[in-house]
């Protein structure tokens, strides 16, 4: 389970807290995938691909909302 942030958005500790949260979540996903037969490298590569695709989709959505092409 991912806990909500305990720091304010402008706090310097927020990034550290987020990094620790993401690292923990990724470790759990990678180990679970490895236990069922995926290699850690291929699974982490797929996570990067999925994250890049989501970032692209967010960027496209922002452009549409801003009236861009």
PDB file of N, H, CA, C and O in Angstrom:
ATOM      1  N   UNK A   1       0.841  -1.173   0.000  1.00  0.00           N
ATOM      2  CA  UNK A   1       0.000   0.000   0.000  1.00  0.00           C
ATOM      3  C   UNK A   1       0.888   1.239   0.000  1.00  0.00           C
ATOM      4  O   UNK A   1       1.937   1.277   0.642  1.00  0.00           O
ATOM      5  N   UNK A   2       0.443   2.231  -0.727  1.00  0.00           N
ATOM      6  H   UNK A   2      -0.409   2.200  -1.248  1.00  0.00           H
ATOM      7  CA  UNK A   2       1.164   3.496  -0.783  1.00  0.00           C
ATOM      8  C   UNK A   2       0.479   4.473   0.159  1.00  0.00           C
ATOM      9  O   UNK A   2      -0.730   4.695   0.081  1.00  0.00           O
ATOM     10  N   UNK A   3       1.270   5.049   1.043  1.00  0.00           N
ATOM     11  H   UNK A   3       2.251   4.869   1.107  1.00  0.00           H
ATOM     12  CA  UNK A   3       0.741   6.013   1.997  1.00  0.00           C
ATOM     13  C   UNK A   3       0.715   7.407   1.382  1.00  0.00           C
ATOM     14  O   UNK A   3       1.519   7.715   0.503  1.00  0.00           O
ATOM     15  N   UNK A   4      -0.203   8.244   1.841  1.00  0.00           N
ATOM     16  H   UNK A   4      -0.857   7.993   2.555  1.00  0.00           H
ATOM     17  CA  UNK A   4      -0.226   9.625   1.349  1.00  0.00           C
ATOM     18  C   UNK A   4       0.996  10.384   1.857  1.00  0.00           C
ATOM     19  O   UNK A   4       1.611   9.982   2.845  1.00  0.00           O
ATOM     20  N   UNK A   5       1.347  11.475   1.190  1.00  0.00           N
ATOM     21  H   UNK A   5       0.848  11.802   0.388  1.00  0.00           H
ATOM     22  CA  UNK A   5       2.501  12.244   1.648  1.00  0.00           C
ATOM     23  C   UNK A   5       2.253  12.830   3.033  1.00  0.00           C
ATOM     24  O   UNK A   5       1.130  13.193   3.383  1.00  0.00           O
ATOM     25  N   UNK A   6       3.317  12.911   3.803  1.00  0.00           N
ATOM     26  H   UNK A   6       4.229  12.616   3.519  1.00  0.00           H
ATOM     27  CA  UNK A   6       3.210  13.491   5.143  1.00  0.00           C
ATOM     28  C   UNK A   6       3.800  14.895   5.184  1.00  0.00           C
ATOM     29  O   UNK A   6       3.839  15.529   6.238  1.00  0.00           O
ATOM     30  N   UNK A   7       4.258  15.379   4.031  1.00  0.00           N
ATOM     31  H   UNK A   7       4.226  14.864   3.175  1.00  0.00           H
ATOM     32  CA  UNK A   7       4.862  16.707   3.954  1.00  0.00           C
ATOM     33  C   UNK A   7       4.059  17.588   3.009  1.00  0.00           C
ATOM     34  O   UNK A   7       3.313  17.095   2.163  1.00  0.00           O
ATOM     35  N   UNK A   8       4.218  18.881   3.161  1.00  0.00           N
ATOM     36  H   UNK A   8       4.824  19.282   3.848  1.00  0.00           H
ATOM     37  CA  UNK A   8       3.538  19.849   2.302  1.00  0.00           C
ATOM     38  C   UNK A   8       4.210  19.881   0.925  1.00  0.00           C
ATOM     39  O   UNK A   8       5.393  19.559   0.810  1.00  0.00           O
ATOM     40  N   UNK A   9       3.465  20.268  -0.122  1.00  0.00           N
ATOM     41  H   UNK A   9       2.504  20.529  -0.028  1.00  0.00           H
ATOM     42  CA  UNK A   9       4.040  20.299  -1.471  1.00  0.00           C
ATOM     43  C   UNK A   9       5.311  21.135  -1.604  1.00  0.00           C
ATOM     44  O   UNK A   9       6.154  20.825  -2.445  1.00  0.00           O
ATOM     45  N   UNK A  10       5.469  22.171  -0.810  1.00  0.00           N
ATOM     46  H   UNK A  10       4.784  22.423  -0.126  1.00  0.00           H
ATOM     47  CA  UNK A  10       6.657  23.020  -0.920  1.00  0.00           C
ATOM     48  C   UNK A  10       7.797  22.599   0.010  1.00  0.00           C
ATOM     49  O   UNK A  10       8.818  23.282   0.090  1.00  0.00           O
ATOM     50  N   UNK A  11       7.625  21.486   0.704  1.00  0.00           N
ATOM     51  H   UNK A  11       6.796  20.931   0.639  1.00  0.00           H
ATOM     52  CA  UNK A  11       8.651  21.010   1.629  1.00  0.00           C
ATOM     53  C   UNK A  11       9.798  20.350   0.870  1.00  0.00           C
ATOM     54  O   UNK A  11       9.557  19.587  -0.065  1.00  0.00           O
ATOM     55  N   UNK A  12      11.048  20.634   1.260  1.00  0.00           N
ATOM     56  H   UNK A  12      11.244  21.254   2.019  1.00  0.00           H
ATOM     57  CA  UNK A  12      12.184  19.981   0.603  1.00  0.00           C
ATOM     58  C   UNK A  12      12.218  18.470   0.847  1.00  0.00           C
ATOM     59  O   UNK A  12      12.838  17.732   0.081  1.00  0.00           O
ATOM     60  N   UNK A  13      11.564  18.018   1.893  1.00  0.00           N
ATOM     61  H   UNK A  13      11.060  18.618   2.515  1.00  0.00           H
ATOM     62  CA  UNK A  13      11.551  16.588   2.204  1.00  0.00           C
ATOM     63  C   UNK A  13      10.562  15.807   1.343  1.00  0.00           C
ATOM     64  O   UNK A  13      10.620  14.579   1.295  1.00  0.00           O
ATOM     65  N   UNK A  14       9.667  16.499   0.673  1.00  0.00           N
ATOM     66  H   UNK A  14       9.619  17.497   0.713  1.00  0.00           H
ATOM     67  CA  UNK A  14       8.626  15.814  -0.104  1.00  0.00           C
ATOM     68  C   UNK A  14       9.228  14.928  -1.201  1.00  0.00           C
ATOM     69  O   UNK A  14       8.790  13.793  -1.392  1.00  0.00           O
ATOM     70  N   UNK A  15      10.227  15.445  -1.919  1.00  0.00           N
ATOM     71  H   UNK A  15      10.582  16.367  -1.764  1.00  0.00           H
ATOM     72  CA  UNK A  15      10.868  14.667  -2.991  1.00  0.00           C
ATOM     73  C   UNK A  15      11.537  13.426  -2.420  1.00  0.00           C
ATOM     74  O   UNK A  15      11.454  12.351  -3.015  1.00  0.00           O
ATOM     75  N   UNK A  16      12.191  13.558  -1.287  1.00  0.00           N
ATOM     76  H   UNK A  16      12.259  14.431  -0.804  1.00  0.00           H
ATOM     77  CA  UNK A  16      12.837  12.408  -0.640  1.00  0.00           C
ATOM     78  C   UNK A  16      11.785  11.373  -0.270  1.00  0.00           C
ATOM     79  O   UNK A  16      11.962  10.180  -0.516  1.00  0.00           O
ATOM     80  N   UNK A  17      10.691  11.837   0.322  1.00  0.00           N
ATOM     81  H   UNK A  17      10.547  12.806   0.522  1.00  0.00           H
ATOM     82  CA  UNK A  17       9.610  10.935   0.712  1.00  0.00           C
ATOM     83  C   UNK A  17       9.018  10.226  -0.509  1.00  0.00           C
ATOM     84  O   UNK A  17       8.757   9.024  -0.466  1.00  0.00           O
ATOM     85  N   UNK A  18       8.808  10.968  -1.586  1.00  0.00           N
ATOM     86  H   UNK A  18       9.020  11.945  -1.621  1.00  0.00           H
ATOM     87  CA  UNK A  18       8.266  10.372  -2.809  1.00  0.00           C
ATOM     88  C   UNK A  18       9.234   9.351  -3.394  1.00  0.00           C
ATOM     89  O   UNK A  18       8.822   8.258  -3.782  1.00  0.00           O
ATOM     90  N   UNK A  19      10.513   9.698  -3.461  1.00  0.00           N
ATOM     91  H   UNK A  19      10.848  10.587  -3.146  1.00  0.00           H
ATOM     92  CA  UNK A  19      11.512   8.762  -3.990  1.00  0.00           C
ATOM     93  C   UNK A  19      11.531   7.459  -3.195  1.00  0.00           C
ATOM     94  O   UNK A  19      11.607   6.377  -3.778  1.00  0.00           O
ATOM     95  N   UNK A  20      11.464   7.558  -1.880  1.00  0.00           N
ATOM     96  H   UNK A  20      11.402   8.437  -1.407  1.00  0.00           H
ATOM     97  CA  UNK A  20      11.454   6.357  -1.042  1.00  0.00           C
ATOM     98  C   UNK A  20      10.194   5.526  -1.281  1.00  0.00           C
ATOM     99  O   UNK A  20      10.254   4.298  -1.328  1.00  0.00           O
ATOM    100  N   UNK A  21       9.069   6.194  -1.431  1.00  0.00           N
ATOM    101  H   UNK A  21       9.020   7.192  -1.393  1.00  0.00           H
ATOM    102  CA  UNK A  21       7.800   5.506  -1.675  1.00  0.00           C
ATOM    103  C   UNK A  21       7.833   4.767  -3.005  1.00  0.00           C
ATOM    104  O   UNK A  21       7.440   3.603  -3.086  1.00  0.00           O
ATOM    105  N   UNK A  22       8.303   5.445  -4.046  1.00  0.00           N
ATOM    106  H   UNK A  22       8.623   6.390  -3.981  1.00  0.00           H
ATOM    107  CA  UNK A  22       8.371   4.831  -5.374  1.00  0.00           C
ATOM    108  C   UNK A  22       9.372   3.684  -5.382  1.00  0.00           C
ATOM    109  O   UNK A  22       9.098   2.624  -5.945  1.00  0.00           O
ATOM    110  N   UNK A  23      10.523   3.887  -4.764  1.00  0.00           N
ATOM    111  H   UNK A  23      10.745   4.747  -4.306  1.00  0.00           H
ATOM    112  CA  UNK A  23      11.531   2.831  -4.712  1.00  0.00           C
ATOM    113  C   UNK A  23      10.975   1.573  -4.059  1.00  0.00           C
ATOM    114  O   UNK A  23      11.181   0.467  -4.557  1.00  0.00           O
ATOM    115  N   UNK A  24      10.276   1.742  -2.957  1.00  0.00           N
ATOM    116  H   UNK A  24      10.108   2.641  -2.552  1.00  0.00           H
ATOM    117  CA  UNK A  24       9.678   0.602  -2.258  1.00  0.00           C
ATOM    118  C   UNK A  24       8.646  -0.101  -3.140  1.00  0.00           C
ATOM    119  O   UNK A  24       8.639  -1.329  -3.233  1.00  0.00           O
ATOM    120  N   UNK A  25       7.777   0.673  -3.784  1.00  0.00           N
ATOM    121  H   UNK A  25       7.782   1.670  -3.709  1.00  0.00           H
ATOM    122  CA  UNK A  25       6.743   0.090  -4.641  1.00  0.00           C
ATOM    123  C   UNK A  25       7.365  -0.671  -5.813  1.00  0.00           C
ATOM    124  O   UNK A  25       6.910  -1.760  -6.162  1.00  0.00           O
ATOM    125  N   UNK A  26       8.403  -0.094  -6.419  1.00  0.00           N
ATOM    126  H   UNK A  26       8.773   0.791  -6.136  1.00  0.00           H
ATOM    127  CA  UNK A  26       9.069  -0.754  -7.547  1.00  0.00           C
ATOM    128  C   UNK A  26       9.758  -2.030  -7.082  1.00  0.00           C
ATOM    129  O   UNK A  26       9.697  -3.047  -7.773  1.00  0.00           O
ATOM    130  N   UNK A  27      10.409  -1.995  -5.929  1.00  0.00           N
ATOM    131  H   UNK A  27      10.459  -1.169  -5.368  1.00  0.00           H
ATOM    132  CA  UNK A  27      11.059  -3.203  -5.405  1.00  0.00           C
ATOM    133  C   UNK A  27      10.055  -4.342  -5.246  1.00  0.00           C
ATOM    134  O   UNK A  27      10.332  -5.482  -5.617  1.00  0.00           O
ATOM    135  N   UNK A  28       8.903  -4.026  -4.698  1.00  0.00           N
ATOM    136  H   UNK A  28       8.678  -3.099  -4.397  1.00  0.00           H
ATOM    137  CA  UNK A  28       7.874  -5.051  -4.505  1.00  0.00           C
ATOM    138  C   UNK A  28       7.405  -5.605  -5.844  1.00  0.00           C
ATOM    139  O   UNK A  28       7.296  -6.820  -6.007  1.00  0.00           O
ATOM    140  N   UNK A  29       7.127  -4.724  -6.808  1.00  0.00           N
ATOM    141  H   UNK A  29       7.215  -3.737  -6.676  1.00  0.00           H
ATOM    142  CA  UNK A  29       6.683  -5.176  -8.129  1.00  0.00           C
ATOM    143  C   UNK A  29       7.739  -6.041  -8.814  1.00  0.00           C
ATOM    144  O   UNK A  29       7.424  -7.088  -9.378  1.00  0.00           O
ATOM    145  N   UNK A  30       8.993  -5.595  -8.759  1.00  0.00           N
ATOM    146  H   UNK A  30       9.249  -4.744  -8.300  1.00  0.00           H
ATOM    147  CA  UNK A  30      10.075  -6.334  -9.417  1.00  0.00           C
ATOM    148  C   UNK A  30      10.237  -7.717  -8.798  1.00  0.00           C
ATOM    149  O   UNK A  30      10.371  -8.704  -9.520  1.00  0.00           O
ATOM    150  N   UNK A  31      10.228  -7.799  -7.495  1.00  0.00           N
ATOM    151  H   UNK A  31      10.120  -6.997  -6.908  1.00  0.00           H
ATOM    152  CA  UNK A  31      10.397  -9.101  -6.845  1.00  0.00           C
ATOM    153  C   UNK A  31       9.214 -10.023  -7.119  1.00  0.00           C
ATOM    154  O   UNK A  31       9.395 -11.222  -7.332  1.00  0.00           O
ATOM    155  N   UNK A  32       8.013  -9.472  -7.113  1.00  0.00           N
ATOM    156  H   UNK A  32       7.865  -8.498  -6.939  1.00  0.00           H
ATOM    157  CA  UNK A  32       6.842 -10.297  -7.422  1.00  0.00           C
ATOM    158  C   UNK A  32       6.910 -10.815  -8.857  1.00  0.00           C
ATOM    159  O   UNK A  32       6.623 -11.985  -9.111  1.00  0.00           O
ATOM    160  N   UNK A  33       7.290  -9.947  -9.792  1.00  0.00           N
ATOM    161  H   UNK A  33       7.523  -8.997  -9.586  1.00  0.00           H
ATOM    162  CA  UNK A  33       7.416 -10.367 -11.190  1.00  0.00           C
ATOM    163  C   UNK A  33       8.516 -11.412 -11.344  1.00  0.00           C
ATOM    164  O   UNK A  33       8.359 -12.378 -12.091  1.00  0.00           O
ATOM    165  N   UNK A  34       9.623 -11.220 -10.638  1.00  0.00           N
ATOM    166  H   UNK A  34       9.749 -10.435 -10.031  1.00  0.00           H
ATOM    167  CA  UNK A  34      10.735 -12.172 -10.712  1.00  0.00           C
ATOM    168  C   UNK A  34      10.318 -13.550 -10.186  1.00  0.00           C
ATOM    169  O   UNK A  34      10.707 -14.577 -10.741  1.00  0.00           O
ATOM    170  N   UNK A  35       9.538 -13.559  -9.131  1.00  0.00           N
ATOM    171  H   UNK A  35       9.221 -12.724  -8.680  1.00  0.00           H
ATOM    172  CA  UNK A  35       9.085 -14.833  -8.559  1.00  0.00           C
ATOM    173  C   UNK A  35       8.212 -15.636  -9.515  1.00  0.00           C
ATOM    174  O   UNK A  35       8.161 -16.863  -9.435  1.00  0.00           O
ATOM    175  N   UNK A  36       7.524 -14.942 -10.422  1.00  0.00           N
ATOM    176  H   UNK A  36       7.565 -13.944 -10.487  1.00  0.00           H
ATOM    177  CA  UNK A  36       6.657 -15.668 -11.358  1.00  0.00           C
ATOM    178  C   UNK A  36       7.311 -15.881 -12.721  1.00  0.00           C
ATOM    179  O   UNK A  36       6.667 -16.380 -13.644  1.00  0.00           O
ATOM    180  N   UNK A  37       8.604 -15.502 -12.856  1.00  0.00           N
ATOM    181  H   UNK A  37       9.127 -15.097 -12.106  1.00  0.00           H
ATOM    182  CA  UNK A  37       9.318 -15.873 -14.066  1.00  0.00           C
ATOM    183  C   UNK A  37       9.877 -14.763 -14.930  1.00  0.00           C
ATOM    184  O   UNK A  37      10.612 -15.049 -15.876  1.00  0.00           O
ATOM    185  N   UNK A  38       9.562 -13.504 -14.649  1.00  0.00           N
ATOM    186  H   UNK A  38       8.966 -13.271 -13.881  1.00  0.00           H
ATOM    187  CA  UNK A  38      10.137 -12.412 -15.430  1.00  0.00           C
ATOM    188  C   UNK A  38      11.528 -12.095 -14.887  1.00  0.00           C
ATOM    189  O   UNK A  38      11.772 -12.203 -13.685  1.00  0.00           O
ATOM    190  N   UNK A  39      12.447 -11.698 -15.791  1.00  0.00           N
ATOM    191  H   UNK A  39      12.248 -11.610 -16.767  1.00  0.00           H
ATOM    192  CA  UNK A  39      13.741 -11.250 -15.278  1.00  0.00           C
ATOM    193  C   UNK A  39      13.577  -9.829 -14.748  1.00  0.00           C
ATOM    194  O   UNK A  39      12.705  -9.079 -15.187  1.00  0.00           O
ATOM    195  N   UNK A  40      14.424  -9.485 -13.811  1.00  0.00           N
ATOM    196  H   UNK A  40      15.133 -10.094 -13.455  1.00  0.00           H
ATOM    197  CA  UNK A  40      14.341  -8.145 -13.230  1.00  0.00           C
ATOM    198  C   UNK A  40      14.592  -7.069 -14.288  1.00  0.00           C
ATOM    199  O   UNK A  40      13.913  -6.043 -14.312  1.00  0.00           O
ATOM    200  N   UNK A  41      15.574  -7.314 -15.161  1.00  0.00           N
ATOM    201  H   UNK A  41      16.126  -8.148 -15.141  1.00  0.00           H
ATOM    202  CA  UNK A  41      15.909  -6.327 -16.192  1.00  0.00           C
ATOM    203  C   UNK A  41      14.750  -6.129 -17.159  1.00  0.00           C
ATOM    204  O   UNK A  41      14.392  -4.993 -17.468  1.00  0.00           O
ATOM    205  N   UNK A  42      14.159  -7.224 -17.643  1.00  0.00           N
ATOM    206  H   UNK A  42      14.450  -8.147 -17.392  1.00  0.00           H
ATOM    207  CA  UNK A  42      13.063  -7.053 -18.597  1.00  0.00           C
ATOM    208  C   UNK A  42      11.858  -6.395 -17.937  1.00  0.00           C
ATOM    209  O   UNK A  42      11.147  -5.621 -18.578  1.00  0.00           O
ATOM    210  N   UNK A  43      11.622  -6.693 -16.668  1.00  0.00           N
ATOM    211  H   UNK A  43      12.200  -7.322 -16.147  1.00  0.00           H
ATOM    212  CA  UNK A  43      10.487  -6.085 -15.982  1.00  0.00           C
ATOM    213  C   UNK A  43      10.733  -4.597 -15.744  1.00  0.00           C
ATOM    214  O   UNK A  43       9.840  -3.778 -15.961  1.00  0.00           O
ATOM    215  N   UNK A  44      11.944  -4.244 -15.296  1.00  0.00           N
ATOM    216  H   UNK A  44      12.669  -4.910 -15.119  1.00  0.00           H
ATOM    217  CA  UNK A  44      12.261  -2.828 -15.096  1.00  0.00           C
ATOM    218  C   UNK A  44      12.224  -2.059 -16.416  1.00  0.00           C
ATOM    219  O   UNK A  44      11.794  -0.906 -16.446  1.00  0.00           O
ATOM    220  N   UNK A  45      12.668  -2.683 -17.499  1.00  0.00           N
ATOM    221  H   UNK A  45      13.018  -3.620 -17.474  1.00  0.00           H
ATOM    222  CA  UNK A  45      12.592  -2.050 -18.813  1.00  0.00           C
ATOM    223  C   UNK A  45      11.139  -1.789 -19.198  1.00  0.00           C
ATOM    224  O   UNK A  45      10.812  -0.733 -19.741  1.00  0.00           O
ATOM    225  N   UNK A  46      10.275  -2.755 -18.913  1.00  0.00           N
ATOM    226  H   UNK A  46      10.540  -3.613 -18.472  1.00  0.00           H
ATOM    227  CA  UNK A  46       8.851  -2.578 -19.198  1.00  0.00           C
ATOM    228  C   UNK A  46       8.250  -1.466 -18.339  1.00  0.00           C
ATOM    229  O   UNK A  46       7.384  -0.725 -18.806  1.00  0.00           O
ATOM    230  N   UNK A  47       8.700  -1.343 -17.093  1.00  0.00           N
ATOM    231  H   UNK A  47       9.403  -1.944 -16.714  1.00  0.00           H
ATOM    232  CA  UNK A  47       8.230  -0.247 -16.240  1.00  0.00           C
ATOM    233  C   UNK A  47       8.634   1.100 -16.845  1.00  0.00           C
ATOM    234  O   UNK A  47       7.829   2.030 -16.891  1.00  0.00           O
ATOM    235  N   UNK A  48       9.875   1.201 -17.306  1.00  0.00           N
ATOM    236  H   UNK A  48      10.530   0.446 -17.268  1.00  0.00           H
ATOM    237  CA  UNK A  48      10.324   2.443 -17.946  1.00  0.00           C
ATOM    238  C   UNK A  48       9.497   2.759 -19.183  1.00  0.00           C
ATOM    239  O   UNK A  48       9.099   3.906 -19.389  1.00  0.00           O
ATOM    240  N   UNK A  49       9.237   1.748 -20.008  1.00  0.00           N
ATOM    241  H   UNK A  49       9.561   0.816 -19.840  1.00  0.00           H
ATOM    242  CA  UNK A  49       8.421   1.945 -21.209  1.00  0.00           C
ATOM    243  C   UNK A  49       7.018   2.422 -20.849  1.00  0.00           C
ATOM    244  O   UNK A  49       6.487   3.339 -21.475  1.00  0.00           O
ATOM    245  N   UNK A  50       6.425   1.797 -19.839  1.00  0.00           N
ATOM    246  H   UNK A  50       6.857   1.052 -19.330  1.00  0.00           H
ATOM    247  CA  UNK A  50       5.077   2.176 -19.410  1.00  0.00           C
ATOM    248  C   UNK A  50       5.072   3.593 -18.838  1.00  0.00           C
ATOM    249  O   UNK A  50       4.154   4.366 -19.110  1.00  0.00           O
ATOM    250  N   UNK A  51       6.082   3.936 -18.056  1.00  0.00           N
ATOM    251  H   UNK A  51       6.828   3.308 -17.835  1.00  0.00           H
ATOM    252  CA  UNK A  51       6.158   5.281 -17.482  1.00  0.00           C
ATOM    253  C   UNK A  51       6.319   6.328 -18.578  1.00  0.00           C
ATOM    254  O   UNK A  51       5.681   7.380 -18.530  1.00  0.00           O
ATOM    255  N   UNK A  52       7.165   6.050 -19.563  1.00  0.00           N
ATOM    256  H   UNK A  52       7.683   5.195 -19.602  1.00  0.00           H
ATOM    257  CA  UNK A  52       7.338   6.983 -20.681  1.00  0.00           C
ATOM    258  C   UNK A  52       6.050   7.156 -21.469  1.00  0.00           C
ATOM    259  O   UNK A  52       5.718   8.269 -21.877  1.00  0.00           O
ATOM    260  N   UNK A  53       5.325   6.068 -21.685  1.00  0.00           N
ATOM    261  H   UNK A  53       5.595   5.165 -21.353  1.00  0.00           H
ATOM    262  CA  UNK A  53       4.051   6.151 -22.405  1.00  0.00           C
ATOM    263  C   UNK A  53       3.042   6.985 -21.620  1.00  0.00           C
ATOM    264  O   UNK A  53       2.308   7.784 -22.201  1.00  0.00           O
ATOM    265  N   UNK A  54       3.005   6.802 -20.321  1.00  0.00           N
ATOM    266  H   UNK A  54       3.602   6.153 -19.848  1.00  0.00           H
ATOM    267  CA  UNK A  54       2.078   7.591 -19.485  1.00  0.00           C
ATOM    268  C   UNK A  54       2.460   9.068 -19.481  1.00  0.00           C
ATOM    269  O   UNK A  54       1.588   9.935 -19.540  1.00  0.00           O
ATOM    270  N   UNK A  55       3.753   9.355 -19.413  1.00  0.00           N
ATOM    271  H   UNK A  55       4.461   8.651 -19.365  1.00  0.00           H
ATOM    272  CA  UNK A  55       4.192  10.752 -19.472  1.00  0.00           C
ATOM    273  C   UNK A  55       3.827  11.389 -20.804  1.00  0.00           C
ATOM    274  O   UNK A  55       3.407  12.546 -20.844  1.00  0.00           O
ATOM    275  N   UNK A  56       3.982  10.649 -21.890  1.00  0.00           N
ATOM    276  H   UNK A  56       4.323   9.709 -21.858  1.00  0.00           H
ATOM    277  CA  UNK A  56       3.598  11.159 -23.210  1.00  0.00           C
ATOM    278  C   UNK A  56       2.108  11.442 -23.272  1.00  0.00           C
ATOM    279  O   UNK A  56       1.688  12.461 -23.819  1.00  0.00           O
ATOM    280  N   UNK A  57       1.309  10.544 -22.712  1.00  0.00           N
ATOM    281  H   UNK A  57       1.650   9.716 -22.267  1.00  0.00           H
ATOM    282  CA  UNK A  57      -0.140  10.735 -22.710  1.00  0.00           C
ATOM    283  C   UNK A  57      -0.526  11.964 -21.889  1.00  0.00           C
ATOM    284  O   UNK A  57      -1.416  12.719 -22.282  1.00  0.00           O
ATOM    285  N   UNK A  58       0.134  12.167 -20.760  1.00  0.00           N
ATOM    286  H   UNK A  58       0.857  11.554 -20.440  1.00  0.00           H
ATOM    287  CA  UNK A  58      -0.136  13.346 -19.934  1.00  0.00           C
ATOM    288  C   UNK A  58       0.231  14.617 -20.696  1.00  0.00           C
ATOM    289  O   UNK A  58      -0.513  15.597 -20.664  1.00  0.00           O
ATOM    290  N   UNK A  59       1.359  14.602 -21.370  1.00  0.00           N
ATOM    291  H   UNK A  59       1.963  13.806 -21.396  1.00  0.00           H
ATOM    292  CA  UNK A  59       1.793  15.764 -22.146  1.00  0.00           C
ATOM    293  C   UNK A  59       0.797  16.069 -23.266  1.00  0.00           C
ATOM    294  O   UNK A  59       0.451  17.229 -23.489  1.00  0.00           O
ATOM    295  N   UNK A  60       0.342  15.041 -23.964  1.00  0.00           N
ATOM    296  H   UNK A  60       0.623  14.098 -23.783  1.00  0.00           H
ATOM    297  CA  UNK A  60      -0.651  15.242 -25.023  1.00  0.00           C
ATOM    298  C   UNK A  60      -1.940  15.821 -24.456  1.00  0.00           C
ATOM    299  O   UNK A  60      -2.547  16.710 -25.052  1.00  0.00           O
ATOM    300  N   UNK A  61      -2.349  15.313 -23.308  1.00  0.00           N
ATOM    301  H   UNK A  61      -1.857  14.590 -22.823  1.00  0.00           H
ATOM    302  CA  UNK A  61      -3.565  15.810 -22.659  1.00  0.00           C
ATOM    303  C   UNK A  61      -3.415  17.284 -22.279  1.00  0.00           C
ATOM    304  O   UNK A  61      -4.337  18.076 -22.476  1.00  0.00           O
ATOM    305  N   UNK A  62      -2.273  17.644 -21.745  1.00  0.00           N
ATOM    306  H   UNK A  62      -1.524  17.001 -21.586  1.00  0.00           H
ATOM    307  CA  UNK A  62      -2.026  19.046 -21.381  1.00  0.00           C
ATOM    308  C   UNK A  62      -2.061  19.944 -22.610  1.00  0.00           C
ATOM    309  O   UNK A  62      -2.617  21.041 -22.567  1.00  0.00           O
ATOM    310  N   UNK A  63      -1.463  19.475 -23.710  1.00  0.00           N
ATOM    311  H   UNK A  63      -1.011  18.584 -23.745  1.00  0.00           H
ATOM    312  CA  UNK A  63      -1.467  20.260 -24.943  1.00  0.00           C
ATOM    313  C   UNK A  63      -2.885  20.457 -25.455  1.00  0.00           C
ATOM    314  O   UNK A  63      -3.241  21.547 -25.903  1.00  0.00           O
ATOM    315  N   UNK A  64      -3.697  19.405 -25.391  1.00  0.00           N
ATOM    316  H   UNK A  64      -3.408  18.519 -25.027  1.00  0.00           H
ATOM    317  CA  UNK A  64      -5.086  19.524 -25.822  1.00  0.00           C
ATOM    318  C   UNK A  64      -5.854  20.499 -24.939  1.00  0.00           C
ATOM    319  O   UNK A  64      -6.636  21.310 -25.434  1.00  0.00           O
ATOM    320  N   UNK A  65      -5.631  20.419 -23.637  1.00  0.00           N
ATOM    321  H   UNK A  65      -4.996  19.761 -23.235  1.00  0.00           H
ATOM    322  CA  UNK A  65      -6.307  21.327 -22.707  1.00  0.00           C
ATOM    323  C   UNK A  65      -5.882  22.775 -22.932  1.00  0.00           C
ATOM    324  O   UNK A  65      -6.674  23.696 -22.733  1.00  0.00           O
ATOM    325  N   UNK A  66      -4.634  22.972 -23.345  1.00  0.00           N
ATOM    326  H   UNK A  66      -3.991  22.223 -23.506  1.00  0.00           H
ATOM    327  CA  UNK A  66      -4.124  24.318 -23.583  1.00  0.00           C
ATOM    328  C   UNK A  66      -4.493  24.836 -24.972  1.00  0.00           C
ATOM    329  O   UNK A  66      -4.217  25.988 -25.303  1.00  0.00           O
ATOM    330  N   UNK A  67      -5.117  23.981 -25.780  1.00  0.00           N
ATOM    331  H   UNK A  67      -5.342  23.045 -25.511  1.00  0.00           H
ATOM    332  CA  UNK A  67      -5.512  24.385 -27.123  1.00  0.00           C
ATOM    333  C   UNK A  67      -4.435  24.206 -28.167  1.00  0.00           C
ATOM    334  O   UNK A  67      -4.539  24.743 -29.270  1.00  0.00           O
ATOM    335  N   UNK A  68      -3.400  23.456 -27.831  1.00  0.00           N
ATOM    336  H   UNK A  68      -3.315  23.020 -26.935  1.00  0.00           H
ATOM    337  CA  UNK A  68      -2.324  23.199 -28.793  1.00  0.00           C
ATOM    338  C   UNK A  68      -2.690  22.075 -29.738  1.00  0.00           C
ATOM    339  O   UNK A  68      -3.762  21.481 -29.625  1.00  0.00           O
ATOM    340  N   UNK A  69      -1.786  21.781 -30.683  1.00  0.00           N
ATOM    341  H   UNK A  69      -0.915  22.264 -30.775  1.00  0.00           H
ATOM    342  CA  UNK A  69      -2.063  20.690 -31.624  1.00  0.00           C
ATOM    343  C   UNK A  69      -1.372  19.454 -31.210  1.00  0.00           C
ATOM    344  O   UNK A  69      -1.487  18.428 -31.881  1.00  0.00           O
TER     345      UNK A  69
END
